[in-house]
Each structure stands twice: as structure tokens, then as C-alpha cells.
Amino acid sequence: MAIIFHDVQFPPAIASGASGGPSFSTGIVSLPGGWEQRTGRWEHGQCKYSVDQSVKNRLQFNELLAFFRARRGKLYAFRFKDWTDFKADHEKIQAADGVTTTLQLKKTYTDDAGYTEERTITKPVKDTVHVYFGSEELTGVTVDYSTGAVTIPANVGLITGESLGNTDSTKTTFYVSSKPIKYGTNILTVYVDGIKVTDVSAYAYTLSSEDGSVVIRNNDGTALGNKTQVVGTTDDAVLSYNIGTIKNYVLGSITVKKAVSFFDDVAATYDQTTGLVTFDKLPGTSTGFEVNVTSSNNTIYSFPGAPDGKLYNVYLNGTKVDPSQYTVDYTANTITFASYPTGGQTLTIDFVLKGLQTTIAYKQVLPITVDYTSIADITASFEFDVPCRFDTDDMPASYEVFEQFNWTGINLVEVRIK
């Protein structure tokens, strides 16, 4: 239900002689043995005031009479200055989160034991509101003096693109140097090479707001910057693959992952200009592999890897045999010579297994950056009034001698404003 409110202030000179303050409503149930059960009916206090002794002369009486008539007794609420409690100095509104722009003024009362009551301020006094981020007063702030809501500029406290350094393929912990982060309350977005970590399932990170550290790694637990990429298969016996430019490539770190343990190591070079990875021999290749003789007449020999292999060279005692002198049956896994080879010779072959993925491993230097908000609070200093109404529709006034006036039962009560 809307509050009928006149945005006018009760005469402050008369208010200075008022008595009153916060009031609470507590339900008490008496129990056997003198025990009792207490229940607080209100979450926040409600102020009540008496101005019975505040009217000192005819001018004040006339002012109060006109004010009472204009409010129609209890009908219209108004502003009242509680001279015992009308200021707030750097009251915390909330911690900066870089997102929220509309905030509600409030004042918190804290005793020595740390118990608090938070009071919503809905009637700040015009031109008294100053909002701060840390120790810096904010500009561009607008205030709704009818509700106590303040609007601050966007992204207050938000720091973007803070560099935490680069990956080096071994480091997993990166630090925000000034330690101004608070995980879970304030925004913290981590980027690897400009890509938000939460958008990439391959990454995972944790945060310590105590020392400002961000622990980030690949989901498999390895350090960032280690990279593998499939560039082809051995089917086509290709020695060079165009993989495009690898950003921030660490020179000399490309290696070829061997598919089978008995394969020879394969060296690779990378040309950043052309994007070509070139191998010194076919990945998946074994050279000089000695073949066991299985035929009693030494005319049929088996070799490993068939039917997924491909034979390249055949040697007898280290001398390459002309391919026209033998046939290969990949299904039967055999080599058959056209004529009987001289006995006692060592038979070796060069072959490659087909269908193997050729994978390169390399390292990248990737920038790690974060967006975060400072743990500094948004605070406000201001003066405020209490929204009140008269607690009577009657005016029991009387004239006394020597121009003195008496008005008993002049009570005010605070009203709730949403």
C-alpha cells in the first residue's frame, strides 16, 4: 500500500526539543517456574517522538499549528529531523562487485560485541550525499531523495585485463600482485590468451583471495602451454604438414610423439613463416628391421605390421634389392623373391605402419589475464530525516499566561517506506 507522503520537513527548531528514539515490539509468553519466551515481532526498530515541550512561543505555535493542519493530522507523513541521530559517515553500502549500479543507503549500528542492526535510509537530505569507492569520491552519482536509492557509474572497481604473466609449460600458479580479489563475492574472470577460461572445458582454475593466487592448469593436471596437435597420418607418406602459424611458439620444442615404442625417433622442424612442420623421415617408420626367415626354402619371409604396414625397402646383407626382384603380399604378410637368394644373408627391411596419427607436441607462451573487482567498499556519507506522521488527529492546545502555549500529546511515529 502506498504511503501518503508530503516531502516537507517538520520545523527543525521545534524538533530540536523533541524526545524519543527507536522502539521495538516484543511478544512475551510467561511459562511455569518464572521462565518466559520472547519473540521479536519486528525486524527493525520504529522511532517514536514526543514534542510536547518543544513549543516555546507564539511563532513556534503558529508554525506547528499550520504544519499540523496541512498534514490533516495522521493523514500525511513528512520528514522529521532526529537531532540525536541524523548523520552517517562513510557507511558501507556494499562491497564493489563491478556490476551493481543501484544501491540503497543504509546505516549500521554495531555494539562492542559485534551485534548489529542495519537501518534502511529512505529520506536522505538533499545535497548531503557523497558516495565513495575506497577513499575516492565517485562522480556521476545520482540520488533518489524520495527512496534513498543511489545510482553509481557502471563498472566501479572493475579492473580488466590485469596481466598475471605468461605460461612457460611448467608454471601453474599466477599472482595478482596487489591481492585485491575476493572469489565468490566479486567478479574474477580468468583468460588464457584472451579466451575466458570458463568457456573452455580444457581449463580449470582455483583461487586464493588470501595471497591473490590463481592456480590454473589443463584439466588433465598438466601446466598450461603444453600443446599437442594431430597433423596427419602415415597413410600418404607425407614428410611435411602445413599446420598454420602456432601463436607464441617456443622455438625448438616441437617433437613427434612415437606411435610404437620400437620406432626410431623422428626429428621435426617448424617454419613459422610457412607454418610447415617437416620431418627428417616418415613418422611411424622403422629402418633396418631384421626379418625372421620362416620358410624352409628361404623364399617366403614375413614382416611386421601387415596388413596395416607398407614396405619401402628390402636389403640383403645391407644391399638394397631392386623391387622388381620381389613381391609383397600384405594380406599374407609375406615377401616372396623372384629367385632363390643366396643363403646365409641377413634380410632387413624399411617399412611404415599405415593409419597412425602423426602428432606433434610443442610449447606456447600464452598471456594470462584476469578481470576482477577490488575488495574496497562502496561507502556513503550523508544526512537523513526520519519519515514520520502525527500519532493523533486531535490538537489539544491551550493558551497560557505571558504568551505561553501548551499542546499536550504531540507524538510522532515513524512510517515504513519501501
Sine and cosine of phi, psi and omega as CSV:
sin_phi,cos_phi,sin_psi,cos_psi,sin_omega,cos_omega
0.00,0.00,0.72,-0.69,-0.05,-1.00
-0.95,0.32,0.61,-0.79,0.06,-1.00
-1.00,0.05,0.78,-0.63,0.08,-1.00
-0.98,0.18,0.93,-0.36,-0.19,-0.98
-0.74,-0.67,0.74,-0.67,0.17,-0.99
-0.98,-0.21,0.82,-0.57,-0.05,-1.00
-0.99,0.13,0.91,0.41,0.06,-1.00
-0.75,-0.66,0.41,-0.91,-0.06,-1.00
-0.98,-0.21,0.70,-0.71,0.14,-0.99
-0.83,0.55,0.64,-0.77,-0.06,-1.00
-0.75,0.66,0.92,-0.40,-0.12,-0.99
-0.90,0.44,-0.52,0.85,0.01,-1.00
-0.91,0.41,-0.60,0.80,0.06,-1.00
-0.96,0.29,-0.62,0.78,0.00,-1.00
-0.88,0.47,-0.44,0.90,-0.05,-1.00
-0.92,0.39,-0.31,0.95,0.04,-1.00
-0.98,-0.18,0.14,0.99,-0.06,-1.00
-0.98,0.21,0.35,-0.94,0.13,-0.99
-0.83,-0.56,0.49,-0.87,0.01,-1.00
0.53,-0.85,-0.12,-0.99,-0.03,-1.00
0.24,-0.97,-0.34,-0.94,-0.09,-1.00
-0.95,0.33,0.55,-0.83,0.05,-1.00
-0.75,-0.66,0.56,-0.83,0.01,-1.00
-0.81,-0.58,0.28,-0.96,0.03,-1.00
-0.87,-0.49,0.90,-0.44,-0.05,-1.00
-0.84,-0.55,0.82,-0.58,0.09,-1.00
-1.00,0.01,0.75,-0.66,-0.03,-1.00
-0.82,-0.57,0.81,-0.58,0.07,-1.00
-0.93,-0.36,0.86,-0.50,0.02,-1.00
-0.98,0.20,0.69,-0.72,-0.04,-1.00
-0.88,-0.48,0.31,-0.95,0.02,-1.00
-0.84,0.54,0.52,-0.85,0.04,-1.00
0.98,0.19,0.21,0.98,0.01,-1.00
1.00,0.09,0.02,1.00,0.05,-1.00
-0.97,0.26,0.32,-0.95,0.05,-1.00
-0.53,-0.85,0.42,-0.91,0.04,-1.00
-0.89,-0.46,0.82,-0.57,-0.06,-1.00
-0.93,-0.37,0.66,-0.75,0.01,-1.00
-0.73,-0.68,0.81,-0.59,0.07,-1.00
-0.99,0.16,0.87,-0.49,-0.05,-1.00
-0.99,0.14,-0.40,0.92,-0.04,-1.00
-0.89,-0.45,0.61,-0.79,0.07,-1.00
-0.97,0.24,-0.54,0.84,-0.04,-1.00
-0.77,-0.63,0.41,-0.91,0.01,-1.00
-0.94,0.35,0.36,-0.93,0.06,-1.00
-0.81,-0.59,0.83,-0.56,-0.07,-1.00
-0.99,0.17,0.59,-0.81,0.08,-1.00
-0.72,-0.69,0.60,-0.80,-0.08,-1.00
-0.68,-0.73,0.44,-0.90,0.13,-0.99
-0.81,-0.59,0.77,-0.64,0.02,-1.00
-0.90,-0.44,0.46,0.89,-0.04,-1.00
-0.83,0.56,-0.65,0.76,-0.11,-0.99
-0.99,-0.14,0.23,0.97,-0.12,-0.99
-1.00,0.01,-0.38,0.92,-0.06,-1.00
-0.99,0.14,0.86,-0.51,-0.11,-0.99
-0.93,-0.38,-0.38,0.93,-0.08,-1.00
-0.42,-0.91,0.05,-1.00,-0.04,-1.00
-0.88,0.48,-0.64,0.77,-0.02,-1.00
-0.86,0.51,-0.71,0.70,0.01,-1.00
-0.92,0.38,-0.62,0.79,0.02,-1.00
-0.89,0.45,-0.71,0.71,0.01,-1.00
-0.88,0.47,-0.64,0.76,0.01,-1.00
-0.90,0.44,-0.68,0.73,-0.02,-1.00
-0.94,0.33,-0.60,0.80,0.03,-1.00
-0.88,0.47,-0.72,0.70,0.02,-1.00
-0.89,0.45,-0.64,0.77,-0.01,-1.00
-0.90,0.43,-0.68,0.74,-0.01,-1.00
-0.89,0.45,-0.69,0.72,0.00,-1.00
-0.90,0.43,-0.67,0.74,-0.02,-1.00
-0.91,0.42,-0.46,0.89,0.01,-1.00
-1.00,0.06,-0.10,1.00,-0.03,-1.00
0.84,0.55,0.70,0.71,-0.02,-1.00
0.93,0.36,-0.87,-0.50,-0.05,-1.00
-0.98,0.21,-0.19,0.98,-0.25,-0.97
-0.90,0.44,-0.79,0.61,-0.11,-0.99
-0.97,-0.26,0.78,-0.63,0.09,-1.00
-0.98,0.18,0.19,-0.98,-0.10,-0.99
-0.37,-0.93,0.07,-1.00,0.06,-1.00
-1.00,0.06,0.63,-0.78,0.07,-1.00
-0.72,-0.70,0.76,-0.65,0.02,-1.00
-1.00,-0.03,0.92,-0.39,0.08,-1.00
-1.00,0.06,0.97,-0.23,-0.11,-0.99
-0.91,0.41,-0.24,0.97,0.04,-1.00
-1.00,0.06,-0.24,0.97,-0.08,-1.00
-0.32,-0.95,1.00,0.04,-0.03,-1.00
-0.68,-0.73,0.18,0.98,-0.02,-1.00
-0.78,-0.63,0.46,-0.89,0.15,-0.99
-0.71,-0.71,0.70,-0.71,-0.06,-1.00
-0.84,-0.53,0.93,-0.36,0.01,-1.00
0.77,0.63,0.77,0.64,0.08,-1.00
-0.97,0.25,0.75,-0.66,0.03,-1.00
-0.93,0.36,0.81,-0.58,0.10,-1.00
-1.00,-0.01,-0.75,0.66,0.11,-0.99
-0.13,-0.99,0.21,-0.98,0.12,-0.99
-0.96,0.27,0.62,-0.79,0.04,-1.00
-0.88,0.48,0.71,-0.71,0.05,-1.00
-0.81,-0.59,0.03,1.00,0.04,-1.00
0.96,0.27,-0.01,1.00,-0.07,-1.00
-0.84,-0.55,-0.78,0.62,-0.10,-0.99
-0.92,0.40,0.76,-0.65,0.02,-1.00
-0.89,-0.45,-0.34,0.94,0.03,-1.00
-0.94,-0.33,0.86,-0.51,-0.09,-1.00
-0.81,-0.59,0.43,-0.90,0.00,-1.00
-0.96,-0.28,0.77,-0.64,0.07,-1.00
-0.90,0.43,0.59,-0.81,0.00,-1.00
-0.44,-0.90,0.31,-0.95,0.10,-1.00
-0.73,-0.68,0.75,-0.66,-0.05,-1.00
-0.94,-0.35,0.75,-0.66,0.03,-1.00
-0.96,-0.27,0.84,-0.55,-0.09,-1.00
-0.78,-0.62,0.78,-0.62,0.06,-1.00
-1.00,0.02,0.01,-1.00,-0.08,-1.00
-0.91,0.42,-0.40,0.92,-0.01,-1.00
-1.00,0.05,-0.06,1.00,0.03,-1.00
1.00,-0.06,0.04,1.00,0.07,-1.00
-0.97,0.26,0.61,-0.79,-0.13,-0.99
-0.74,-0.68,0.39,-0.92,0.27,-0.96
-0.74,-0.67,0.77,-0.64,-0.01,-1.00
-0.98,-0.20,0.83,-0.56,-0.08,-1.00
-0.94,-0.33,0.83,-0.56,0.05,-1.00
-0.98,0.20,0.77,-0.64,0.00,-1.00
-0.98,-0.21,0.90,-0.43,-0.05,-1.00
-0.95,-0.31,-0.19,0.98,-0.05,-1.00
-0.77,-0.63,0.92,0.38,0.09,-1.00
-0.92,0.39,0.44,-0.90,0.01,-1.00
-0.99,0.11,0.70,-0.72,-0.07,-1.00
-0.84,0.55,0.67,-0.75,0.08,-1.00
0.92,0.40,0.33,0.94,0.06,-1.00
-0.92,-0.39,-0.08,1.00,-0.12,-0.99
-1.00,0.03,0.81,-0.58,0.08,-1.00
-0.77,-0.64,0.81,-0.58,-0.06,-1.00
-0.94,-0.35,0.66,-0.75,-0.10,-1.00
-0.79,-0.61,0.55,-0.84,0.23,-0.97
-0.92,-0.39,0.95,-0.31,-0.17,-0.99
0.91,0.41,-0.81,-0.58,0.03,-1.00
-0.99,-0.13,-0.02,1.00,-0.08,-1.00
-0.99,-0.13,0.81,-0.59,0.04,-1.00
-0.97,0.25,0.72,-0.69,-0.03,-1.00
-0.99,0.13,0.59,-0.80,0.13,-0.99
-0.97,-0.24,0.25,-0.97,0.01,-1.00
0.96,0.28,0.39,0.92,0.00,-1.00
-1.00,-0.01,0.70,-0.71,0.10,-0.99
-0.90,-0.43,0.56,-0.83,-0.07,-1.00
-0.82,-0.57,0.74,-0.67,0.15,-0.99
-1.00,-0.08,0.98,-0.20,-0.09,-1.00
-0.96,0.27,-0.11,0.99,0.05,-1.00
-1.00,-0.03,-0.30,0.95,-0.03,-1.00
-0.81,-0.59,-0.32,0.95,-0.08,-1.00
0.99,0.11,0.18,0.98,0.05,-1.00
-0.99,0.11,0.68,-0.73,0.06,-1.00
-0.87,-0.50,0.60,-0.80,0.04,-1.00
-0.91,-0.42,0.83,-0.56,-0.02,-1.00
-0.95,-0.32,0.30,-0.95,0.03,-1.00
-0.87,0.50,0.39,-0.92,0.02,-1.00
-0.93,0.38,0.47,-0.88,0.14,-0.99
0.91,0.42,0.47,0.88,0.06,-1.00
-0.89,0.45,0.82,-0.58,0.01,-1.00
1.00,0.09,-0.13,0.99,-0.03,-1.00
-0.98,0.17,0.82,-0.58,0.04,-1.00
-0.91,-0.42,0.83,-0.55,-0.08,-1.00
-0.92,-0.40,0.51,-0.86,0.11,-0.99
0.92,0.38,0.46,0.89,0.04,-1.00
-0.93,0.37,0.84,-0.55,-0.06,-1.00
-0.98,0.18,0.74,-0.68,0.10,-1.00
-0.95,-0.30,0.13,0.99,-0.02,-1.00
0.97,-0.24,-0.25,-0.97,-0.06,-1.00
-0.87,-0.50,0.42,-0.91,0.14,-0.99
-0.93,0.36,0.47,-0.88,0.11,-0.99
-0.71,-0.71,0.30,0.95,0.02,-1.00
0.95,0.33,0.05,1.00,0.07,-1.00
-0.79,-0.61,-0.47,0.89,-0.11,-0.99
-1.00,0.06,0.69,-0.72,0.06,-1.00
-0.88,-0.48,-0.25,0.97,-0.04,-1.00
-0.93,-0.36,0.78,-0.63,-0.01,-1.00
-0.80,-0.60,0.50,-0.86,-0.13,-0.99
-0.86,-0.52,0.68,-0.74,0.24,-0.97
-0.99,0.12,0.91,-0.41,-0.24,-0.97
-0.86,0.50,-0.62,0.79,-0.07,-1.00
-1.00,-0.04,0.04,1.00,0.07,-1.00
0.80,0.60,0.66,0.75,-0.07,-1.00
-0.99,-0.16,0.60,0.80,-0.12,-0.99
-0.88,-0.47,0.47,-0.88,0.03,-1.00
-0.62,-0.79,0.95,-0.31,-0.09,-1.00
-0.96,0.28,0.65,-0.76,0.06,-1.00
1.00,-0.01,-0.48,0.88,0.03,-1.00
-0.98,-0.22,-0.74,0.67,-0.01,-1.00
-0.97,-0.25,0.36,-0.93,-0.01,-1.00
-0.91,0.40,0.73,-0.69,0.19,-0.98
-0.64,-0.77,0.94,-0.34,0.03,-1.00
-0.89,-0.45,0.82,-0.57,-0.05,-1.00
-0.97,-0.23,0.69,-0.72,0.00,-1.00
-0.83,-0.55,0.65,-0.76,0.16,-0.99
-0.92,-0.39,0.91,-0.42,-0.03,-1.00
0.81,0.58,0.63,0.78,0.06,-1.00
0.99,0.14,-0.01,1.00,0.00,-1.00
-0.97,-0.23,0.80,-0.60,-0.04,-1.00
-0.89,0.46,0.78,-0.63,-0.08,-1.00
-0.88,0.48,-0.63,0.77,-0.04,-1.00
-0.92,0.40,-0.23,0.97,0.04,-1.00
-1.00,-0.06,-0.04,1.00,-0.06,-1.00
-0.84,-0.55,0.93,-0.36,-0.10,-1.00
-0.92,0.39,-0.29,0.96,-0.03,-1.00
-0.96,0.27,-0.23,0.97,-0.06,-1.00
-0.94,-0.33,0.45,-0.90,0.12,-0.99
-0.55,-0.83,0.54,-0.84,0.02,-1.00
-0.55,-0.84,0.41,-0.91,0.13,-0.99
-0.76,-0.64,0.28,-0.96,-0.11,-0.99
-0.69,-0.72,0.61,-0.79,0.17,-0.98
-0.88,-0.47,0.92,-0.40,0.03,-1.00
-0.97,0.24,-0.20,0.98,-0.01,-1.00
-0.95,0.32,-0.70,0.72,-0.01,-1.00
-0.91,-0.42,0.14,0.99,0.05,-1.00
0.94,0.34,0.43,0.90,-0.06,-1.00
-0.99,-0.12,0.61,-0.79,0.12,-0.99
-0.89,-0.45,0.88,-0.47,0.05,-1.00
-0.99,-0.15,0.90,-0.43,-0.07,-1.00
-0.73,-0.68,0.69,-0.72,-0.03,-1.00
-0.46,-0.89,0.15,-0.99,0.15,-0.99
-0.93,0.38,0.40,-0.91,-0.03,-1.00
-0.89,0.46,-0.38,0.93,0.04,-1.00
-0.99,0.11,0.08,1.00,0.05,-1.00
1.00,-0.03,-0.14,0.99,-0.03,-1.00
-0.99,0.17,0.31,-0.95,-0.01,-1.00
-0.95,0.30,0.49,-0.87,0.04,-1.00
-0.92,0.39,0.50,-0.87,0.02,-1.00
0.97,-0.25,-0.31,0.95,0.12,-0.99
-0.99,0.14,0.76,-0.65,-0.13,-0.99
-0.66,-0.75,0.64,-0.77,0.15,-0.99
-0.80,-0.60,0.52,-0.86,-0.02,-1.00
-0.51,-0.86,0.77,-0.63,0.09,-1.00
-0.98,0.20,0.83,-0.55,-0.05,-1.00
-0.94,-0.33,-0.12,0.99,0.02,-1.00
0.28,-0.96,-0.18,-0.98,0.07,-1.00
-0.81,-0.59,0.14,-0.99,-0.03,-1.00
-1.00,0.06,0.04,1.00,-0.08,-1.00
-0.85,0.53,-0.66,0.75,-0.16,-0.99
-0.98,-0.18,0.14,0.99,0.07,-1.00
0.80,0.59,0.73,0.69,-0.01,-1.00
-1.00,-0.05,0.72,-0.69,0.00,-1.00
-1.00,-0.09,-0.30,0.95,-0.03,-1.00
-0.77,-0.64,0.69,-0.73,0.03,-1.00
-0.79,-0.61,0.72,-0.69,0.05,-1.00
-1.00,-0.01,0.94,-0.35,-0.05,-1.00
-0.96,-0.30,0.05,1.00,-0.04,-1.00
0.98,0.18,0.10,-0.99,-0.05,-1.00
-0.97,0.24,0.82,-0.57,0.08,-1.00
-1.00,0.06,0.91,-0.42,-0.08,-1.00
-0.91,0.41,0.71,-0.71,0.07,-1.00
0.82,0.58,0.66,0.75,-0.01,-1.00
-0.93,0.37,0.70,-0.71,0.07,-1.00
-1.00,0.04,0.89,-0.47,-0.09,-1.00
-0.86,0.51,0.64,-0.77,0.12,-0.99
0.99,0.17,0.14,0.99,-0.09,-1.00
-0.97,-0.25,-0.04,1.00,0.00,-1.00
-0.96,0.27,0.75,-0.66,0.12,-0.99
-0.71,-0.71,0.26,-0.97,0.03,-1.00
-0.96,-0.29,0.80,-0.60,0.07,-1.00
-0.96,0.29,0.83,-0.56,-0.01,-1.00
-0.98,0.22,0.70,-0.71,-0.05,-1.00
-0.99,0.17,-0.57,0.82,-0.03,-1.00
-0.76,-0.65,0.66,-0.75,-0.19,-0.98
-0.88,0.47,-0.51,0.86,-0.06,-1.00
-1.00,0.08,0.05,1.00,0.08,-1.00
-0.95,0.31,0.51,-0.86,0.08,-1.00
-0.94,0.34,0.48,-0.87,0.11,-0.99
-0.88,0.48,0.57,-0.82,0.01,-1.00
-0.88,-0.48,0.84,-0.55,0.04,-1.00
-1.00,0.07,0.52,-0.85,-0.02,-1.00
-0.69,-0.72,0.56,-0.83,0.10,-1.00
-0.84,-0.54,0.48,-0.88,-0.04,-1.00
-0.81,-0.59,0.76,-0.65,0.03,-1.00
-0.96,-0.28,0.95,-0.31,-0.06,-1.00
-0.91,0.41,-0.40,0.92,-0.01,-1.00
-0.96,0.28,-0.71,0.70,-0.04,-1.00
-1.00,-0.08,-0.32,0.95,-0.06,-1.00
0.98,0.21,0.29,0.96,-0.05,-1.00
-1.00,-0.06,0.74,-0.68,0.23,-0.97
-0.98,-0.22,0.84,-0.55,-0.05,-1.00
-0.87,-0.49,0.75,-0.67,-0.01,-1.00
-0.98,-0.18,0.51,-0.86,0.00,-1.00
-0.98,0.21,-0.29,0.96,0.15,-0.99
-0.38,-0.92,0.19,-0.98,-0.09,-1.00
-0.89,0.46,0.80,-0.61,0.12,-0.99
-0.87,0.49,0.61,-0.79,-0.02,-1.00
0.99,0.11,0.19,0.98,-0.07,-1.00
-0.99,-0.12,0.63,-0.78,0.18,-0.98
-0.88,-0.48,0.77,-0.64,-0.01,-1.00
-0.92,-0.40,0.56,-0.83,0.03,-1.00
0.91,0.41,0.51,0.86,-0.01,-1.00
-0.97,0.24,0.83,-0.55,-0.05,-1.00
-0.99,0.16,0.80,-0.60,-0.07,-1.00
-1.00,-0.09,0.72,-0.70,0.07,-1.00
-0.97,0.23,0.69,-0.73,0.02,-1.00
-0.99,0.10,0.84,-0.55,-0.05,-1.00
-0.92,-0.39,-0.19,0.98,-0.04,-1.00
-0.99,-0.13,0.67,-0.74,-0.04,-1.00
-0.93,0.38,-0.45,0.90,0.01,-1.00
-0.99,-0.13,0.15,0.99,0.08,-1.00
0.85,0.53,0.53,0.85,0.04,-1.00
-0.94,-0.35,-0.31,0.95,-0.01,-1.00
-0.84,-0.55,0.79,-0.61,-0.07,-1.00
-0.77,-0.64,0.62,-0.78,0.03,-1.00
-1.00,-0.10,0.38,-0.92,0.08,-1.00
-0.64,-0.77,0.41,-0.91,-0.10,-1.00
-0.98,0.21,0.39,-0.92,0.17,-0.99
1.00,-0.08,-0.33,0.95,0.01,-1.00
-0.93,0.38,0.56,-0.83,0.12,0.99
-1.00,0.03,0.11,0.99,-0.03,-1.00
-1.00,-0.07,0.21,0.98,-0.01,-1.00
-0.96,-0.28,0.22,-0.97,0.09,-1.00
-0.66,-0.75,0.82,-0.58,-0.04,-1.00
-1.00,0.08,0.72,-0.70,-0.01,-1.00
-0.93,-0.36,-0.73,0.68,-0.05,-1.00
-0.66,-0.75,0.55,-0.84,0.10,-1.00
-0.82,-0.57,0.70,-0.71,-0.05,-1.00
-0.79,-0.61,0.63,-0.77,0.19,-0.98
-0.90,-0.44,0.90,-0.44,-0.06,-1.00
0.81,0.59,0.59,0.81,0.06,-1.00
1.00,0.08,-0.07,1.00,0.01,-1.00
-0.99,-0.14,0.79,-0.61,-0.05,-1.00
-0.92,0.38,0.73,-0.69,-0.01,-1.00
-1.00,-0.05,0.70,-0.72,0.04,-1.00
-0.88,0.47,0.76,-0.64,-0.03,-1.00
-0.84,0.55,-0.36,0.93,0.02,-1.00
-0.94,0.33,-0.21,0.98,-0.08,-1.00
-1.00,-0.05,0.02,1.00,0.01,-1.00
-0.46,-0.89,0.33,-0.95,0.10,-1.00
-0.82,-0.57,0.44,-0.90,-0.04,-1.00
-0.86,-0.51,0.77,-0.64,0.10,-1.00
-0.93,-0.37,0.98,-0.22,-0.07,-1.00
-0.95,0.32,-0.39,0.92,0.03,-1.00
-0.97,0.24,-0.70,0.71,0.00,-1.00
-0.99,0.13,-0.17,0.99,0.03,-1.00
0.90,0.44,0.74,0.68,-0.08,-1.00
-0.70,-0.71,0.43,-0.90,0.19,-0.98
-0.89,-0.45,0.80,-0.61,0.00,-1.00
-0.85,-0.53,0.85,-0.53,0.00,-1.00
-0.99,0.14,0.51,-0.86,0.02,-1.00
-0.93,0.37,-0.52,0.85,0.03,-1.00
-0.67,-0.74,0.35,-0.94,-0.08,-1.00
-0.90,0.43,0.85,-0.52,0.03,-1.00
-0.96,0.27,0.43,-0.90,0.03,-1.00
-0.88,0.47,0.74,-0.68,-0.05,-1.00
-0.91,0.41,0.37,-0.93,0.07,-1.00
0.99,0.13,0.02,1.00,0.00,-1.00
-1.00,0.06,0.47,-0.88,0.05,-1.00
-1.00,0.00,0.79,-0.61,-0.03,-1.00
-0.97,-0.23,0.86,-0.50,0.06,-1.00
-0.78,-0.62,0.37,-0.93,-0.03,-1.00
-0.65,-0.76,0.39,-0.92,0.23,-0.97
-0.94,-0.34,0.76,-0.65,0.02,-1.00
-0.54,-0.84,0.23,-0.97,0.08,-1.00
-0.70,-0.72,0.66,-0.75,0.09,-1.00
-0.98,0.18,0.76,-0.65,0.00,-1.00
-0.99,0.13,0.39,-0.92,0.12,-0.99
0.99,0.17,0.08,1.00,0.03,-1.00
-0.99,0.15,0.64,-0.77,0.09,-1.00
-0.97,0.24,0.76,-0.65,0.08,-1.00
-1.00,-0.06,0.93,-0.38,-0.11,-0.99
-0.89,-0.46,0.73,-0.68,0.08,-1.00
-0.96,-0.29,0.53,-0.85,0.08,-1.00
-0.88,-0.48,0.72,-0.69,-0.01,-1.00
-0.52,-0.85,0.10,-0.99,-0.02,-1.00
-0.88,-0.47,0.52,-0.85,0.02,-1.00
-0.79,-0.61,0.60,-0.80,0.16,-0.99
-0.99,-0.11,0.96,-0.26,-0.09,-1.00
-0.92,-0.40,0.73,-0.68,0.03,-1.00
-0.96,0.28,0.68,-0.73,0.09,-1.00
-0.96,-0.30,0.83,-0.55,0.03,-1.00
-0.75,-0.66,0.34,-0.94,0.05,-1.00
-0.69,-0.73,0.48,-0.88,0.25,-0.97
-0.95,-0.32,0.74,-0.67,-0.02,-1.00
-0.46,-0.89,0.19,-0.98,0.10,-0.99
-0.89,-0.45,0.57,-0.82,0.00,-1.00
-0.91,0.41,0.46,-0.89,0.06,-1.00
-0.99,0.17,0.02,1.00,0.06,-1.00
-0.88,0.47,0.57,-0.82,-0.03,-1.00
-1.00,0.02,0.41,-0.91,0.21,-0.98
-1.00,-0.07,0.86,-0.51,-0.05,-1.00
-0.83,-0.56,0.22,-0.98,0.01,-1.00
-0.57,-0.82,0.60,-0.80,0.15,-0.99
-0.90,-0.44,0.68,-0.73,-0.09,-1.00
-0.20,-0.98,0.25,-0.97,0.22,-0.98
-0.95,-0.30,0.43,-0.90,-0.06,-1.00
-0.54,-0.84,0.41,-0.91,0.12,-0.99
-0.95,-0.30,0.25,-0.97,0.07,-1.00
-0.97,-0.25,0.80,-0.61,0.08,-1.00
-0.95,0.31,0.88,-0.47,-0.08,-1.00
-0.74,-0.67,0.17,-0.98,0.18,-0.98
-0.63,-0.77,0.31,-0.95,0.15,-0.99
-0.93,0.37,0.59,-0.81,0.02,-1.00
-0.99,-0.15,0.41,0.91,0.03,-1.00
-0.47,-0.88,0.49,-0.87,0.14,-0.99
-0.98,-0.20,0.00,1.00,-0.05,-1.00
-0.94,-0.33,0.43,-0.90,0.01,-1.00
-0.82,-0.57,1.00,0.09,-0.04,-1.00
-0.99,0.15,0.94,0.33,-0.06,-1.00
-0.99,-0.14,0.44,-0.90,0.06,-1.00
-0.56,-0.83,0.42,-0.91,0.01,-1.00
-0.99,-0.16,0.77,-0.64,0.02,-1.00
-0.94,-0.33,0.11,-0.99,0.01,-1.00
-0.93,0.38,0.32,-0.95,0.06,-1.00
0.83,0.56,0.65,0.76,0.09,-1.00
0.87,0.50,0.52,0.85,0.08,-1.00
-0.99,-0.16,0.60,-0.80,-0.05,-1.00
-0.83,-0.56,0.53,-0.85,0.00,-1.00
-0.78,-0.63,0.75,-0.66,0.06,-1.00
-0.68,-0.73,0.97,-0.24,-0.05,-1.00
-1.00,0.00,0.43,-0.90,0.06,-1.00
0.95,0.31,0.53,0.85,0.06,-1.00
-1.00,0.04,1.00,0.01,-0.06,-1.00
-0.92,-0.40,0.59,-0.81,0.03,-1.00
-0.85,-0.52,0.50,-0.87,0.04,-1.00
-0.69,-0.72,0.65,-0.76,0.00,-1.00
-0.93,0.36,0.61,-0.80,0.09,-1.00
-0.93,-0.38,0.47,-0.88,0.00,-1.00
-0.99,0.11,0.71,-0.70,0.06,-1.00
-0.84,-0.54,0.84,-0.54,0.03,-1.00
-1.00,0.07,0.00,0.00,0.00,0.00
